[in-house]
Amino acid sequence: MPIAKNCSAVAIAIATLLGSLASSTALAQDKQIVTFAAASFAEPGRGDKMRAWIAKFNQSQSKVEVQPIAIPFSSFVSTIFTQMGGGAGPDVVRFDLPEFYAAADAKRLAPLDDYISDSAFKLSAPDKYMKIGGKRYGVVFEVSNYSMMYNTALLKGKAPATFDEFLSATKAATAEGNFGYAFRATMAERGGMWYDLTNFVYGFGGRWSDDKGNPTLNSPKVIEGVAAYKKVYDANVIPKGADASTYRRMFAEGKIATVIDNGGVAANLATAGKDLKLGAAPSPFPTRAQGMILAPITINANAKNKDGAGAFLRWVLSPEAQKELQQIHGASSVATSVERTPEELAKWPWITVYDAQTQNAVPALPQGLETKAPEIQQIIIEQVIKVLQAGADPTAAMNDAQKTVLTRVLKR
């Protein structure tokens, strides 16, 4: 081909490419930008997977582009609440449950009823906690359930199904530097101890409040759960004083037989303990109710692009997006029921126990008193530590807790 024709062909190709790039830029500029903030984006590994997941939404349509914003967990809440308080902030925010209720109470969240129709999706049981005062303010992003995991080498025979069986099994496994169980029992571990204690209270049929938001800290079932917590403490089957990071490491090393913990921890321990034979079973309490870690995804009341944010949330709830998101979360669940892949089941055969717990999971926050939860939690933990370490009577301690919450926190 003559040189002139070659130059002509190259010029046409370059012009075509430049035209295509200009067209793509124009399309990008025409897109409605939606910012999405989550501490998860700052996590090694998972952050990259979530960005790739969001990229699939951006590629699926031409009207909205979601831009991830990574804020470290340690500064996430203060950063977001400061921005929201100033009338700004990201369009979409992934909160933990306590901050979700605090943001809704402060009028920082936009109602989602115009964007999410209940009938359009097969939402699982935890979705009911996304509504406050009859209005939807969130969509479930991640649920991490609690169950009992155990080391099959230390726990002889089948997993205990009752509390008495559990006590016997943990006593039998406590020997030669090994322990039968582990939980938190110090003020330094107050946040984690709250979840450990709540699982006992819920498992014995208690709740921190009734359906009208009245505290029920001294109800018979709550006291029964606290007494069971003390019974385990007094049985000398736990490494007393050990914090969560210490006893979880001990579990991975094969030195602890049983722990009641969430699915995310179970996945980490299964990975860390190379020779660990991990099993899981429902917690050995009279009822199946347990706490859960629930993380909603929300729309900022200040968002300028609420329609675009709503379109993204609808995509998040689509079957394919839910399936991939659950795989990113690992041992946690999502807003809808997603069947595990054969690869997941082969890697974590115990995961079905955690998934089945979703229908029995209840938030650890006192219902109707969510914004008062930190104060209530402090009062309860102080009294329970007196029960464990000073020999206080569970009934007297919880009567004191009830009275203090009513007078000091609720001003009644």
Secondary structure per residue as TSV (DSSP state, phi and psi in degrees):
chain	resnum	aa	ss	phi	psi
A	1	M	-	360.0	135.2
A	2	P	-	-59.3	154.5
A	3	I	H	-59.4	-40.4
A	4	A	H	-60.2	-42.0
A	5	K	H	-67.2	-39.3
A	6	N	H	-59.2	-46.8
A	7	C	H	-61.3	-39.6
A	8	S	H	-63.7	-42.9
A	9	A	H	-64.9	-40.8
A	10	V	H	-64.7	-41.9
A	11	A	H	-61.9	-40.5
A	12	I	H	-65.6	-41.6
A	13	A	H	-63.1	-43.6
A	14	I	H	-64.5	-42.2
A	15	A	H	-62.6	-39.6
A	16	T	H	-64.6	-43.4
A	17	L	H	-63.4	-44.9
A	18	L	H	-63.7	-38.4
A	19	G	H	-65.0	-39.7
A	20	S	H	-65.2	-43.5
A	21	L	H	-63.9	-40.8
A	22	A	H	-63.5	-39.6
A	23	S	H	-64.5	-42.3
A	24	S	H	-64.3	-40.3
A	25	T	H	-63.8	-41.1
A	26	A	H	-62.9	-40.9
A	27	L	H	-64.2	-42.2
A	28	A	H	-62.4	-39.6
A	29	Q	H	-67.4	-29.0
A	30	D	H	-76.7	-18.0
A	31	K	S	-69.0	146.9
A	32	Q	E	-83.7	117.8
A	33	I	E	-83.6	128.8
A	34	V	E	-122.1	121.0
A	35	T	E	-91.5	140.0
A	36	F	E	-130.6	113.8
A	37	A	E	-103.8	133.5
A	38	A	E	-156.6	140.0
A	39	A	G	-63.6	-24.6
A	40	S	G	-59.2	-30.7
A	41	F	G	-66.4	-21.0
A	42	A	G	-88.6	-4.5
A	43	E	S	-82.5	132.9
A	44	P	T	-59.9	137.4
A	45	G	T	84.7	-69.3
A	46	R	H	-64.5	-36.5
A	47	G	H	-59.2	-44.2
A	48	D	H	-65.6	-39.2
A	49	K	H	-64.8	-38.6
A	50	M	H	-69.0	-36.1
A	51	R	H	-63.7	-41.3
A	52	A	H	-65.6	-36.5
A	53	W	H	-63.8	-44.9
A	54	I	H	-66.3	-34.2
A	55	A	H	-59.4	-31.3
A	56	K	H	-67.4	-35.6
A	57	F	H	-64.4	-46.6
A	58	N	H	-60.7	-33.7
A	59	Q	H	-79.4	-16.1
A	60	S	H	-81.6	-14.8
A	61	Q	-	-155.2	172.8
A	62	S	S	-115.3	3.8
A	63	K	S	-100.5	-27.6
A	64	V	E	-131.0	140.6
A	65	E	E	-127.5	123.5
A	66	V	E	-93.8	129.6
A	67	Q	E	-114.0	115.6
A	68	P	E	-69.1	143.6
A	69	I	E	-125.0	119.7
A	70	A	E	-95.0	122.4
A	71	I	-	-128.3	124.7
A	72	P	-	-57.0	148.1
A	73	F	H	-55.7	-39.3
A	74	S	H	-62.0	-29.0
A	75	S	H	-116.8	5.7
A	76	F	H	-61.6	-53.1
A	77	V	H	-62.9	-48.0
A	78	S	H	-63.2	-38.9
A	79	T	H	-64.9	-49.9
A	80	I	H	-65.2	-45.2
A	81	F	H	-67.3	-33.5
A	82	T	H	-65.1	-44.8
A	83	Q	H	-64.9	-45.8
A	84	M	H	-62.1	-40.8
A	85	G	H	-63.2	-24.7
A	86	G	T	-92.8	11.7
A	87	G	T	80.0	16.6
A	88	A	-	-128.0	-148.5
A	89	G	-	102.9	167.4
A	90	P	-	-66.2	157.9
A	91	D	S	-71.1	-41.8
A	92	V	E	-120.3	136.5
A	93	V	E	-134.1	134.8
A	94	R	E	-97.1	114.2
A	95	F	-	-107.7	160.5
A	96	D	-	-84.8	162.8
A	97	L	H	-60.7	-44.4
A	98	P	H	-58.2	-41.7
A	99	E	H	-71.8	-30.5
A	100	F	H	-59.6	-48.3
A	101	Y	H	-67.3	-37.6
A	102	A	H	-64.9	-41.8
A	103	A	H	-67.1	-39.7
A	104	A	H	-65.4	-41.0
A	105	D	H	-64.4	-31.8
A	106	A	T	-87.4	7.8
A	107	K	T	63.0	33.6
A	108	R	-	-94.7	-5.9
A	109	L	B	-112.0	145.0
A	110	A	-	-87.9	136.7
A	111	P	-	-61.3	143.5
A	112	L	-	-108.1	4.8
A	113	D	T	-60.7	-28.9
A	114	D	T	-76.6	-13.4
A	115	Y	T	-110.8	-29.1
A	116	I	-	-121.9	117.8
A	117	S	-	-98.4	125.8
A	118	D	G	-55.6	-38.1
A	119	S	G	-73.8	-13.5
A	120	A	G	-82.9	-14.0
A	121	F	S	-136.8	150.4
A	122	K	-	-91.0	79.7
A	123	L	B	-80.7	141.3
A	124	S	-	-82.2	174.9
A	125	A	G	-54.3	-40.6
A	126	P	G	-62.6	-12.6
A	127	D	G	-59.5	-27.9
A	128	K	G	-61.6	-21.8
A	129	Y	G	-83.2	-0.5
A	130	M	G	-86.7	-1.7
A	131	K	E	-111.9	136.5
A	132	I	E	-129.4	123.4
A	133	G	T	61.5	30.6
A	134	G	T	85.2	-4.3
A	135	K	E	-111.3	144.6
A	136	R	E	-84.0	126.7
A	137	Y	-	-120.5	-2.0
A	138	G	-	-156.4	167.2
A	139	V	E	-126.7	137.2
A	140	V	E	-61.7	125.8
A	141	F	E	-101.4	-39.0
A	142	E	E	-154.7	138.1
A	143	V	E	-127.1	127.1
A	144	S	E	-118.5	113.9
A	145	N	E	-89.4	163.5
A	146	Y	E	-109.6	135.7
A	147	S	E	-149.3	175.4
A	148	M	E	-90.6	123.2
A	149	M	E	-106.4	152.0
A	150	Y	E	-148.0	154.5
A	151	N	E	-89.2	113.0
A	152	T	T	-64.4	-20.9
A	153	A	T	-77.8	-28.9
A	154	L	T	-95.2	-29.7
A	155	L	S	-92.3	101.7
A	156	K	-	-75.7	138.1
A	157	G	S	77.9	-163.6
A	158	K	S	-75.9	161.4
A	159	A	-	-65.4	138.9
A	160	P	-	-63.7	137.1
A	161	A	-	-105.2	-17.6
A	162	T	S	-122.2	165.2
A	163	F	H	-65.9	-39.0
A	164	D	H	-63.3	-43.2
A	165	E	H	-61.8	-39.0
A	166	F	H	-62.4	-47.0
A	167	L	H	-60.4	-44.1
A	168	S	H	-63.0	-43.5
A	169	A	H	-66.9	-40.4
A	170	T	H	-69.9	-34.2
A	171	K	H	-66.1	-41.1
A	172	A	H	-66.3	-30.8
A	173	A	H	-85.0	-10.2
A	174	T	-	-87.9	100.1
A	175	A	-	-171.2	152.1
A	176	E	T	54.5	43.4
A	177	G	T	83.6	-2.3
A	178	N	-	-98.3	158.1
A	179	F	B	-126.8	151.3
A	180	G	S	-80.8	-24.7
A	181	Y	-	-157.0	171.1
A	182	A	-	-154.6	137.6
A	183	F	-	-153.0	174.2
A	184	R	-	-93.2	143.5
A	185	A	-	-150.3	32.7
A	186	T	S	-134.1	155.5
A	187	M	G	-64.9	-30.5
A	188	A	G	-60.8	-27.6
A	189	E	G	-107.4	33.0
A	190	R	H	-53.7	-46.9
A	191	G	H	-59.9	-46.5
A	192	G	H	-72.0	-36.3
A	193	M	H	-61.8	-32.6
A	194	W	H	-58.3	-45.0
A	195	Y	H	-67.5	-42.6
A	196	D	H	-60.6	-46.1
A	197	L	H	-66.3	-42.6
A	198	T	H	-58.6	-38.2
A	199	N	H	-62.9	-37.7
A	200	F	H	-67.4	-47.2
A	201	V	H	-61.9	-47.8
A	202	Y	H	-65.1	-40.0
A	203	G	H	-63.6	-28.8
A	204	F	T	-92.8	11.3
A	205	G	T	93.3	3.5
A	206	G	-	-88.0	163.7
A	207	R	-	-141.4	153.2
A	208	W	S	-75.1	-18.1
A	209	S	B	-154.2	165.0
A	210	D	-	-92.7	-177.7
A	211	D	T	-72.4	-4.1
A	212	K	T	-104.4	5.3
A	213	G	S	84.0	18.9
A	214	N	-	-91.2	132.9
A	215	P	B	-64.5	140.2
A	216	T	-	-128.3	44.5
A	217	L	T	-69.9	-22.5
A	218	N	T	-111.5	23.5
A	219	S	S	-71.2	154.0
A	220	P	H	-54.5	-40.3
A	221	K	H	-70.7	-36.2
A	222	V	H	-64.2	-45.8
A	223	I	H	-61.4	-37.5
A	224	E	H	-62.2	-41.0
A	225	G	H	-66.0	-41.0
A	226	V	H	-64.5	-41.4
A	227	A	H	-62.8	-37.8
A	228	A	H	-66.6	-38.3
A	229	Y	H	-59.2	-44.7
A	230	K	H	-65.3	-38.6
A	231	K	H	-61.4	-39.7
A	232	V	H	-68.0	-41.1
A	233	Y	H	-61.1	-43.3
A	234	D	H	-73.9	-17.3
A	235	A	T	-76.0	-6.8
A	236	N	T	57.9	41.2
A	237	V	-	-108.4	1.1
A	238	I	S	-116.6	154.3
A	239	P	-	-78.4	88.9
A	240	K	T	-59.4	134.6
A	241	G	T	89.0	-12.8
A	242	A	-	-71.3	136.1
A	243	D	-	-83.0	174.7
A	244	A	H	-62.3	-43.1
A	245	S	H	-62.2	-35.0
A	246	T	H	-70.2	-50.2
A	247	Y	H	-74.4	-24.9
A	248	R	H	-69.5	-38.0
A	249	R	H	-63.2	-41.4
A	250	M	H	-62.2	-38.2
A	251	F	H	-63.1	-45.8
A	252	A	H	-61.8	-28.9
A	253	E	T	-84.7	0.3
A	254	G	T	82.6	27.1
A	255	K	-	-108.4	-2.3
A	256	I	B	-131.1	134.4
A	257	A	S	-81.9	-43.7
A	258	T	E	-138.8	148.9
A	259	V	E	-149.2	139.2
A	260	I	E	-97.4	112.2
A	261	D	E	-150.0	173.0
A	262	N	E	-83.2	165.8
A	263	G	H	-62.4	-32.8
A	264	G	H	-63.5	-40.6
A	265	V	H	-66.5	-41.8
A	266	A	H	-57.8	-42.3
A	267	A	H	-65.0	-41.7
A	268	N	H	-64.2	-42.0
A	269	L	H	-68.2	-38.2
A	270	A	H	-63.1	-33.0
A	271	T	H	-77.3	-41.3
A	272	A	H	-71.7	-37.9
A	273	G	-	-87.9	92.1
A	274	K	T	-60.8	-36.4
A	275	D	T	-103.2	10.0
A	276	L	-	-74.8	127.9
A	277	K	-	-98.4	98.2
A	278	L	E	-95.8	133.2
A	279	G	E	-125.1	166.9
A	280	A	E	-143.2	150.0
A	281	A	E	-153.0	159.6
A	282	P	-	-57.1	147.6
A	283	S	-	-58.1	140.2
A	284	P	S	-83.4	58.6
A	285	F	S	-118.2	167.9
A	286	P	S	-61.0	-30.7
A	287	T	S	-120.8	164.0
A	288	R	-	-85.7	-8.9
A	289	A	-	-61.5	134.8
A	290	Q	E	-144.7	165.2
A	291	G	E	-73.3	175.0
A	292	M	E	-151.5	157.1
A	293	I	E	-101.2	115.6
A	294	L	E	-120.9	124.9
A	295	A	E	-118.7	113.2
A	296	P	E	-88.2	158.7
A	297	I	E	-112.6	135.2
A	298	T	E	-134.3	169.3
A	299	I	E	-112.9	127.8
A	300	N	B	-61.8	133.5
A	301	A	T	-61.8	-22.9
A	302	N	T	-86.5	-4.1
A	303	A	-	-58.9	133.5
A	304	K	S	-85.8	-16.2
A	305	N	-	-119.8	55.6
A	306	K	H	-63.9	-36.8
A	307	D	H	-64.9	-42.4
A	308	G	H	-65.0	-39.8
A	309	A	H	-64.0	-40.3
A	310	G	H	-63.0	-38.9
A	311	A	H	-63.1	-39.3
A	312	F	H	-65.4	-42.4
A	313	L	H	-63.1	-37.6
A	314	R	H	-64.7	-38.8
A	315	W	H	-64.9	-41.0
A	316	V	H	-55.0	-36.1
A	317	L	T	-85.0	-1.4
A	318	S	S	-70.3	152.2
A	319	P	H	-54.6	-46.6
A	320	E	H	-67.6	-40.9
A	321	A	H	-65.7	-39.3
A	322	Q	H	-65.4	-40.6
A	323	K	H	-61.8	-46.4
A	324	E	H	-70.2	-37.5
A	325	L	H	-63.5	-39.6
A	326	Q	H	-63.9	-37.4
A	327	Q	H	-66.4	-33.9
A	328	I	H	-67.5	-41.1
A	329	H	H	-68.9	-22.9
A	330	G	S	81.5	-110.9
A	331	A	S	-87.9	3.5
A	332	S	S	-91.8	167.7
A	333	S	B	-110.7	173.8
A	334	V	-	-120.3	-163.7
A	335	A	S	-72.6	-25.8
A	336	T	B	-119.8	167.3
A	337	S	-	-80.3	116.8
A	338	V	-	-119.0	125.7
A	339	E	-	-70.2	135.6
A	340	R	-	-69.2	147.7
A	341	T	-	-78.5	157.9
A	342	P	H	-56.9	-34.1
A	343	E	H	-65.6	-41.7
A	344	E	H	-64.5	-43.2
A	345	L	H	-66.8	-34.7
A	346	A	H	-70.0	-36.7
A	347	K	H	-74.4	-42.4
A	348	W	-	-130.8	75.5
A	349	P	T	-61.5	-20.8
A	350	W	T	-80.1	-8.0
A	351	I	H	-63.4	-27.7
A	352	T	H	-64.0	-28.7
A	353	V	H	-64.6	-43.4
A	354	Y	H	-68.2	-41.9
A	355	D	H	-62.3	-39.2
A	356	A	H	-67.4	-19.5
A	357	Q	G	-75.7	-13.3
A	358	T	G	-53.0	-42.8
A	359	Q	G	-68.8	-16.6
A	360	N	G	-105.4	-1.0
A	361	A	E	-78.6	140.9
A	362	V	E	-133.9	136.8
A	363	P	E	-56.8	144.5
A	364	A	S	-74.7	-12.7
A	365	L	S	-73.9	145.8
A	366	P	-	-67.1	120.0
A	367	Q	T	-64.9	134.5
A	368	G	T	83.7	-10.2
A	369	L	-	-127.2	26.3
A	370	E	G	-57.3	-40.2
A	371	T	G	-73.6	-14.3
A	372	K	G	-97.4	1.8
A	373	A	H	-55.9	-43.9
A	374	P	H	-58.8	-41.7
A	375	E	H	-68.0	-42.4
A	376	I	H	-65.2	-42.3
A	377	Q	H	-58.9	-45.2
A	378	Q	H	-58.9	-44.7
A	379	I	H	-64.9	-45.1
A	380	I	H	-64.6	-46.9
A	381	I	H	-62.4	-39.7
A	382	E	H	-58.3	-43.4
A	383	Q	H	-70.3	-39.9
A	384	V	H	-68.2	-35.6
A	385	I	H	-64.0	-34.9
A	386	K	H	-63.0	-37.9
A	387	V	H	-64.3	-44.7
A	388	L	H	-73.4	-47.6
A	389	Q	H	-99.8	-22.5
A	390	A	S	-114.4	2.2
A	391	G	-	74.2	20.9
A	392	A	-	-64.8	148.0
A	393	D	-	-71.6	131.0
A	394	P	H	-56.1	-40.9
A	395	T	H	-65.4	-47.1
A	396	A	H	-62.7	-41.0
A	397	A	H	-64.7	-43.4
A	398	M	H	-75.4	-26.8
A	399	N	H	-63.5	-42.3
A	400	D	H	-63.8	-40.6
A	401	A	H	-63.1	-44.4
A	402	Q	H	-61.0	-46.1
A	403	K	H	-64.0	-42.4
A	404	T	H	-65.8	-41.9
A	405	V	I	-64.0	-43.3
A	406	L	I	-63.2	-42.5
A	407	T	I	-86.1	-45.2
A	408	R	I	-83.4	-41.4
A	409	V	I	-91.3	-46.8
A	410	L	S	-95.1	-8.0
A	411	K	-	55.8	42.5
A	412	R	-	-102.9	360.0
